[in-house]
Each structure stands twice: as structure tokens, then as C-alpha cells.
């Protein structure tokens, strides 16, 4: 099924306007910065977050200039955070293409990320909406706090699902939460509607990250990262956390601790990946995704009346679960 076409159907014109405004925001006249911004623009992406903003705005009203500038602001903040994340993680690729730090260097990447972050603040200021400005500012703090929590969790010898969810709520789910809430805020939805929209976004974002984490246990050129890449970076995600806690295998726990210490080799990662699959870690993570999918469907059933928006949001949550990259 072509989920993306279903998602875009009621907001196609709005999304086209967004792309123009977003590309304009990543354009500069001078030298190196112009080259780096072009490199970032060419990565494109599926625009999942702006689409959520547009759909939520349409659920409660009509997409306006306020919605558009808010969408550009939040997508720019996300873009800046990815550039900075690649520097922190020493990543050479992003969406299957060379990262900014790999193409240029860390200094250029950090400074470009700062420039884009400032541009995000500029666009969100154009909304003139204090609640939207506050929401995006708090999001920036939450994303940074999530990165730091993830770094400190590497030193934690426990394999905790609770900490896993704390990290992904701050690193990924907070972004979707803000998109849904800001979409509602941009059309003056009630406080209660904004709160419920934000919770929907958070649940959707958790589901999104679990799917991303499952990818790491399989080879795929589309994903743009090798199997076990999270483990190479010292990260243990939901499937392996479940398998470790289910079995209490001392040998596997020793390997997991080597992952956290950054001393694990490729053969040991392959062993841990296979162990995770054999112990039902992937199936468990898939089930947790379905749990969050059900909660998201409850929100749609209770709060989305217009048929086209309803179908688009259902396609959105189905796509998050079913996507293969």
C-alpha cells in the first residue's frame, strides 16, 4: 500500500508550500555555508514531521502562515540536532549519504548546525504565538537532555526498559509530540485538544523509534546504516534489553557490557544480534509497537472527524509500523 500518498492527499498543496519555504530557509549567498546548506537540502527526506503538523492543524482548522513557519521552525531544529548528533556519534552517513561532518569537518558541521538552529528560532518567531515559541524552545532543551541521558546510560550497567523509554521519549517522541501539539496550537485549538494531540504525537514517536531500533538487527541498504550500528555506538535498544532480562545469560550480559564499554568487536555484535532474535527480542519489540498503535487508533477514533484527515492519520501510523526504512 502507498501509505505516503494517502498521508499527503489532504495536505498536498500545504506541503508543497512548506517545501518552498523550507528550502528558502536553507539558502545562503556566500561560499562554504552555501555549499553545506545545498548538501543538506539535497538529502530531502519524507517530511514525516511537517506532515504531522499539517494534518493536526487541518484536524482543528486550516493550515495558515503560522502553521507553515512553525513547521519550518521545527524541521530546522530537527535538522540542526541531526547534524550535531552526527558529530557526537562520529557518524559518517545520514540517510545513506555522507554526513556533514564526514563531507566537511566537525567545525563546519557544528557551526552549520548552530546557523540552522538560529534560523529555526527566527521562523518560529514569525508565528507571533508565545505558546508555539515556548513549545519549540522546550523541545530544543529536551532533545539535548535526551542525548546527554543516552550518553550517561552507556555507563549504566543495568539493562533497563524504563531507561530506554526515558531516552526515546526525550530524543524522538518529544519531537513528534511537539509537531502534533504545535499543529493544534497554530489553529488555536483548545488547551485540552492540544494536550491530547501532544500525547498522540508522543505515542506515535515511541512507535517510530522502536521501528528504527528493530532495523538495526537486519541488513538493509535502504536504511543507510549497517547491522549492529547502535551497538557499535554503545547503545542497547529494546529487543536486546528484553532478551537480556528474559534469560539473565551471564555470557550475553558480558557481551552487552562490552557494548557499553565500547570494546566489543563485530563477531561479538553478530552473536548478540543472533541471541536477541532467538530469544524473541524482535517479536517483543513488534508487540510493543502494536500496543502503541492501538493507543494511537483510539485517539483517532475519538478526536478526528473529517474522513480525509482520519484516513491520512491512520495511514501515517500504519506507515510508521510497516515501513522498511
C-alpha positions, 0 to 999 in steps of 0.5 A, spaced: 500 500 500 502 507 498 501 509 505 505 516 503 500 518 498 494 517 502 498 521 508 499 527 503 492 527 499 489 532 504 495 536 505 498 536 498 498 543 496 500 545 504 506 541 503 508 543 497 508 550 500 512 548 506 517 545 501 518 552 498 519 555 504 523 550 507 528 550 502 528 558 502 530 557 509 536 553 507 539 558 502 545 562 503 549 567 498 556 566 500 561 560 499 562 554 504 555 555 508 552 555 501 555 549 499 553 545 506 546 548 506 545 545 498 548 538 501 543 538 506 537 540 502 539 535 497 538 529 502 530 531 502 527 526 506 519 524 507 517 530 511 514 525 516 514 531 521 511 537 517 506 532 515 504 531 522 503 538 523 499 539 517 494 534 518 493 536 526 492 543 524 487 541 518 484 536 524 482 543 528 482 548 522 486 550 516 493 550 515 495 558 515 502 562 515 503 560 522 502 553 521 507 553 515 513 557 519 512 553 525 513 547 521 519 550 518 521 552 525 521 545 527 524 541 521 530 546 522 531 544 529 530 537 527 535 538 522 540 542 526 540 536 532 541 531 526 547 534 524 550 535 531 548 528 533 552 526 527 558 529 530 557 526 537 556 519 534 562 520 529 557 518 524 559 518 517 552 517 513 545 520 514 540 517 510 545 513 506 549 519 504 555 522 507 554 526 513 556 533 514 561 532 518 564 526 514 563 531 507 566 537 511 569 537 518 566 537 525 567 545 525 563 546 519 558 541 521 557 544 528 557 551 526 552 549 520 548 546 525 548 552 530 546 557 523 540 552 522 538 552 529 538 560 529 534 560 523 529 555 526 528 560 532 527 566 527 521 562 523 518 560 529 518 567 531 514 569 525 508 565 528 507 571 533 504 565 538 508 565 545 505 558 546 508 555 539 515 559 541 515 556 548 513 549 545 519 549 540 524 552 545 522 546 550 523 541 545 530 544 543 532 543 551 529 536 551 532 533 545 539 535 548 537 532 555 535 526 551 542 525 548 546 527 554 541 521 558 543 516 552 550 518 553 550 517 561 546 510 560 552 507 556 555 507 563 549 504 566 550 497 567 543 495 568 539 493 562 533 497 563 526 498 559 524 504 563 531 507 561 530 506 554 523 509 554 526 515 558 531 516 552 526 515 546 521 519 549 526 525 550 530 524 543 524 522 538 517 522 541 518 529 544 519 531 537 513 528 534 509 530 540 511 537 539 509 537 531 502 534 533 501 539 539 504 545 535 499 543 529 493 544 534 496 550 537 497 554 530 489 553 529 488 555 536 485 549 538 483 548 545 488 547 551 485 540 552 485 538 544 492 540 544 494 536 550 491 530 547 494 531 540 501 532 544 500 525 547 498 522 540 504 525 537 508 522 543 505 515 542 506 515 535 514 517 536 515 511 541 512 507 535 517 510 530 523 509 534 522 502 536 521 501 528 528 504 527 531 500 533 528 493 530 532 495 523 538 495 526 538 487 527 537 486 519 541 488 513 538 493 509 541 498 504 535 502 504 536 504 511 543 507 510 546 504 516 549 497 517 547 491 522 549 492 529 550 500 528 547 502 535 551 497 538 557 499 535 555 506 538 554 503 545 547 503 545 542 497 547 535 498 544 529 494 546 529 487 543 536 486 546 534 489 553 528 484 553 532 478 551 537 480 556 532 480 562 528 474 559 534 469 560 539 473 565 545 469 560 551 471 564 555 470 557 550 475 553 550 480 559 558 480 558 557 481 551 552 487 552 557 490 557 562 490 552 557 494 548 557 499 553 564 499 554 565 500 547 570 494 546 566 489 543 568 487 536 563 485 530 563 477 531 561 479 538 555 484 535 553 478 530 552 473 536 548 478 540 544 480 534 543 472 533 541 471 541 536 477 541 532 474 535 532 467 538 530 469 544 524 473 541 527 480 542 524 482 535 517 479 536 517 483 543 519 489 540 513 488 534 508 487 540 510 493 543 509 497 537 502 494 536 500 496 543 502 503 541 498 503 535 492 501 538 493 507 543 494 511 537 487 508 533 483 510 539 485 517 539 483 517 532 477 514 533 475 519 538 478 526 536 478 526 528 472 527 524 473 529 517 474 522 513 480 525 509 484 527 515 482 520 519 484 516 513 491 520 512 492 519 520 491 512 520 495 511 514 501 515 517 501 510 523 500 504 519 506 507 515 510 508 521 509 500 523 510 497 516 515 501 513 522 498 511 526 504 512 
